[in-house]
Amino acid sequence: MAASGGGQQGLSAAQGGTALRRAVLGPVLGLLLGLAACAPAAQPQPQPVQVWEGSARVLLREQNYRLTFTVEPVGHRLSGTLDNRSSGDRFSVTGTLLPVEVGAELTAQISAGESPKLSASILGLGVSGLSLKADALLSGRVTGRRFTGTLRVGGLSSPITLRQTAP
């Protein structure tokens, strides 16, 4: 009988320890969860603006360009502008900058947007709504601070080389 009484006391003490742990840990966990809920959500960090400058020979004429963009780090989406510094034209750029084994692959659609349209006719033959500026595709590889690729405008491809000037 004495042995069974001691076993009950031991069981009772173990249950008491569990109850004490619950009594102490419950409010502490509640406090920690409450503090975590008050913490600000992780905000996406602003991405640095990248600036690349260089040139391409388009239809026998050297054209100077400035490509300015940011890249969203999770989806690798790129957005920005391409300035033709020779003509003063500006185009919007959207695409991707995907990491590869050495450097990154850049593929971007260049859009003339709401550029002026040509409407003309001669002797009853004419065109209407023809954009004076064409959309283009920019593709190539970034290695270090150098981009080498192709600028494809209206079916004609031109080699283009850009160097990163910022950041």
KAZI-V590957 format. One record per residue. RES is the residue in one letter. PHI is phi in radians with two decimals (NA if undefined). OMEGA is omega in whole degrees, -180 to 180 (none if undefined). D_LAST is the distance of its C-alpha to the last C-alpha in Angstrom with 1 decimal. Layout:
res;phi;omega;d_last
RES;PHI;OMEGA;D_LAST
RES;PHI;OMEGA;D_LAST
//
This chain:
res;phi;omega;d_last
M;NA;-179;82.9
A;-1.12;-179;81.3
A;-1.19;-179;78.8
S;-1.25;178;77.9
G;-1.15;179;77.6
G;-1.16;179;75.1
G;-1.14;179;73.0
Q;-1.20;178;72.9
Q;-1.15;179;71.7
G;-1.11;178;69.0
L;-1.14;-180;67.9
S;-1.14;179;68.0
A;-1.20;178;65.8
A;-1.14;178;63.2
Q;-1.13;179;63.2
G;-1.13;178;62.9
G;-1.14;178;59.9
T;-1.14;179;58.2
A;-1.12;179;59.0
L;-1.12;178;57.7
R;-1.07;178;54.4
R;-1.11;-178;54.1
A;-1.16;-178;54.9
V;-1.49;-175;52.3
L;-1.25;-179;49.5
G;-0.97;179;49.9
P;-1.13;180;48.9
V;-1.14;178;46.1
L;-1.11;177;44.6
G;-1.06;178;45.0
L;-1.11;180;43.2
L;-1.10;178;40.3
L;-1.13;178;40.0
G;-1.13;178;40.3
L;-1.16;179;37.5
A;-1.12;179;35.2
A;-1.18;-180;36.0
C;-1.44;-178;35.0
A;-1.15;180;31.6
P;-1.12;177;28.7
A;-1.16;179;27.6
A;-1.09;179;24.2
Q;-1.55;176;21.8
P;-1.09;-180;19.0
Q;-1.33;176;15.7
P;-1.10;-178;13.3
Q;-1.58;180;10.6
P;-1.16;176;7.0
V;-1.40;178;6.9
Q;-1.71;179;5.8
V;-2.19;-180;7.1
W;-2.20;-180;9.6
E;-2.30;179;12.4
G;3.07;-174;15.8
S;-2.59;174;19.4
A;-2.53;176;22.4
R;-1.68;-178;26.1
V;-2.01;-179;27.7
L;0.87;175;31.4
L;1.21;179;31.7
R;-2.05;176;29.2
E;-1.27;179;25.7
Q;-2.07;177;23.2
N;-1.70;-176;19.7
Y;-2.23;170;17.2
R;-2.28;178;13.8
L;-1.85;-179;12.7
T;-2.17;-177;10.7
F;-2.77;169;11.1
T;-2.14;180;10.9
V;-2.18;175;12.9
E;-1.34;-168;15.7
P;-1.19;-177;15.9
V;-1.33;-179;19.7
G;-1.62;-179;20.7
H;1.05;179;17.6
R;-1.37;-177;18.1
L;-1.96;173;15.6
S;-2.60;-179;16.1
G;3.01;-178;14.8
T;-2.40;172;16.0
L;-2.11;178;16.8
D;-1.79;171;17.8
N;-1.53;-174;20.4
R;-1.29;177;19.9
S;-1.37;-177;23.3
S;-1.82;-177;25.3
G;1.50;-180;23.3
D;-1.38;178;23.5
R;-2.21;-178;21.0
F;-2.22;175;21.2
S;-1.51;-176;20.2
V;-2.25;172;18.7
T;-2.40;-180;19.6
G;3.06;-180;19.7
T;-2.38;173;18.6
L;-2.24;-173;16.1
L;-1.68;178;18.6
P;-1.16;175;18.1
V;-2.24;-175;20.7
E;-0.92;177;22.2
V;-2.16;178;19.8
G;1.57;-177;16.4
A;-2.67;176;16.6
E;-1.77;178;18.7
L;-1.85;173;17.5
T;-2.34;-176;20.3
A;-2.51;173;20.1
Q;-1.55;180;22.8
I;-1.91;-174;22.3
S;-2.01;177;24.6
A;-1.30;179;26.2
G;1.14;-178;27.3
E;-1.59;179;30.0
S;-1.38;179;30.2
P;-1.02;-180;33.5
K;-2.01;180;36.4
L;-1.74;172;39.2
S;-2.31;-177;42.8
A;-2.68;175;45.5
S;-2.57;176;48.9
I;-2.32;179;51.3
L;0.92;176;55.0
G;1.50;177;54.3
L;-1.78;-178;51.5
G;-2.83;177;48.0
V;-2.22;179;44.7
S;-2.47;177;43.3
G;1.27;179;39.9
L;-1.40;-179;38.2
S;-1.18;177;34.4
L;-1.42;178;33.4
K;-2.17;-177;29.9
A;-1.71;171;29.6
D;-1.23;-177;27.4
A;-2.57;176;25.6
L;-2.21;177;24.2
L;-1.96;179;21.0
S;-2.55;179;21.1
G;2.87;-175;20.0
R;-2.11;174;18.2
V;-1.73;175;14.7
T;-2.29;-175;15.2
G;1.12;-180;12.5
R;-1.88;-178;10.1
R;-2.25;175;13.1
F;-2.01;173;14.8
T;-2.21;-177;18.5
G;-2.93;-176;20.7
T;-2.29;172;23.2
L;-1.90;-177;23.3
R;-1.86;-179;26.7
V;-2.17;176;28.3
G;0.93;178;31.9
G;1.51;179;32.9
L;-1.83;180;31.5
S;-1.78;178;28.7
S;-2.26;175;26.5
P;-1.19;180;24.2
I;-2.37;177;20.6
T;-2.27;178;17.9
L;-2.24;174;14.2
R;-2.07;180;11.5
Q;-1.30;180;7.7
T;-1.90;177;6.5
A;-2.75;3;3.0
P;-1.37;none;0.0
//
